[in-house]
Amino acid sequence: MKKPVIVGLGEVLWDVFPEYKRAGGAPANVAYHARQLGNEGIPASRVGVDDDGRELLDVLTANGLDTSHVQRDEVAPTGTVEVTMTDGEASYSIPRDSAWDRLAMTSQWLDLARSADAVCFGTLAQRDEISRRTIREFLAQTLDACTKIADINLRPPHYTKEVIEASLDLADVVKLNEQEWKEIRRMFGVDDLNRWLFTEKQVRIICLTKGGDGAELITPDEHLVEPVHPIEDSNGDSVGVGDAFTAALTHHLLRNSPLDVAISSANRYAAQVFARKGATPKLPDAVIDAVR
């Protein structure tokens, strides 16, 4: 069988921790985990023609990812993010004018858009007009059957109300955490955000992640609540855990799994990533088999 093509559209970068650095960027993380779960995970992004860019491409390739859709920029540098950990939670400092702020729609990307079974995108890579325009054009070129997942993933000050609303208008599935849910509800002045997303934005599925309280999966007809799946002796961090959840959820949505299976599997997969350091750990085959 042909593997489903899941595109991570947006930023790819280095997560720079105090002691080390790791390949990251939410869309690229989703592509990695989609591949680990047995799909064709493809990052669509841009890096600089610099040492960081070459090293990043080498790491992505070593992780089994197809980097042919990662563009090279002659001017802007490869993106980096300074990550600070406090009590296991990450905060981020994200410089502007990185290569992924300059995504370009090409004939190669047009072919990718038309072959995608799912596209995961967020708000961060839309902070610059150039990449914002490209992301929207890419999504417009996908086929009707393609599932478009907006991982809201707010990173202050790198978003606007316009970017959020346009992303919601483009999405079939919206994933957000409790803080983001509250921010969007406040920003748009709506009392019942779920109803607003279903009726005004034509969203099909809402996924609300709640950290230690698990997650919820909501449709116009169902509301599923899934508890967290703790892992004993955890020595990990929260970096990329939401991206792992998105990848596992997308994996099951493309297979038309029952929604209770989809959310349970996504939660269990995310817990395994949380138990390890970095956004893209290699998980044992037994763990992968148990959630896919």
Sequence and secondary structure as in RCSB ss.txt:
>XXXX:A:sequence
MKKPVIVGLGEVLWDVFPEYKRAGGAPANVAYHARQLGNEGIPASRVGVDDDGRELLDVLTANGLDTSHVQRDEV
APTGTVEVTMTDGEASYSIPRDSAWDRLAMTSQWLDLARSADAVCFGTLAQRDEISRRTIREFLAQTLDACTKIA
DINLRPPHYTKEVIEASLDLADVVKLNEQEWKEIRRMFGVDDLNRWLFTEKQVRIICLTKGGDGAELITPDEHLV
EPVHPIEDSNGDSVGVGDAFTAALTHHLLRNSPLDVAISSANRYAAQVFARKGATPKLPDAVIDAVR
>XXXX:A:secstr
    EEEEES  EEEE SS EEEE HHHHHHHHHHHTTSEEEEEEEEESSHHHHHHHHHHHHTT   TTEEEESS
S  EEEEEEEETTEEEEE  SS GGGG    HHHHHHHHH SEEEEESGGGSSHHHHHHHHHHHHTS TT EEEE
E    TTS  HHHHHHHHHH SEEEEEHHHHHHHHHHHT S HHHHHHHTS  SEEEEE GGG EEEE SS EEE
E     TT    STTHHHHHHHHHHHHHHTT  HHHHHHHHHHHHHHHHTSSSS     HHHHHHH 
